[in-house]
Amino acid sequence: MTIDDMATKKEVKPGKTENPEKTARGFVFGKTNYILMIIGLAVIVIGFLLMTGGGSDDPNRFDPGIFSFRRITLAPVIVLIGFVVEGVAIMYRPKAKKEE
């Protein structure tokens, strides 16, 4: 019970409210948000895949391929872009439709 309910001595049953529009349940995000999240996740995975490899099978032999441009610069930038897309996906709010 809320303070207003106690003041007016109304009894509200648990789980029931007077305004059913306020309790309309749905997804937290819209369809566009989920699509952007999937795109961001795919970009992050691509970035991590670009970081893989370059190692040597022989532990006594050094392979300078681990310091390639792809692994040191490109892949981390792509991962960061993926995280930015994820942030945009969370913050994106579709524009309200105008009723005329």
C-alpha positions, -999 to +999 in steps of 0.1 A: +000+000+000+011+035-007+008+065+016-021+078-006-039+045-003-035+046+035-048+082+036-079+074+016-083+039+032-083+022-001-072-014-001-052-024-032-046-060-037-010-071-044-004-074-081-034-054-091-034-017-100-061+007-110-045+017-143-038-014-165-019+008-190+009+014-164+015-023-160+017-031-197+047-055-199+069-058-229+106-060-238+130-035-223+143-025-257+128-022-291+135-043-322+160-017-335+179-019-302+183-057-303+194-055-340+221-030-330+232-051-301+236-082-324+256-061-349+278-047-320+284-082-307+293-095-342+318-066-346+334-074-312+337-111-322+353-101-355+378-079-337+388-107-313+391-131-343+415-107-359+436-107-328+441-145-329+470-163-344+506-153-351+521-177-325+548-202-331+544-239-327+579-241-314+583-223-280+621-218-287+614-198-319+602-162-319+576-153-345+574-115-351+539-120-366+524-113-332+533-077-336+516-072-370+494-041-377+463-063-378+468-077-342+482-046-326+462-018-342+433-029-364+417-055-341+416-034-310+401-005-329+374-028-343+366-041-308+363-006-295+339+002-324+319-028-314+316-015-278+306+019-291+278+002-312+267-016-280+265+017-261+245+032-289+222+002-290+215+006-253+210+044-254+190+045-287+154+056-283+131+055-313+114+087-322+078+089-312+052+088-340+032+119-345-005+115-342-025+138-364 
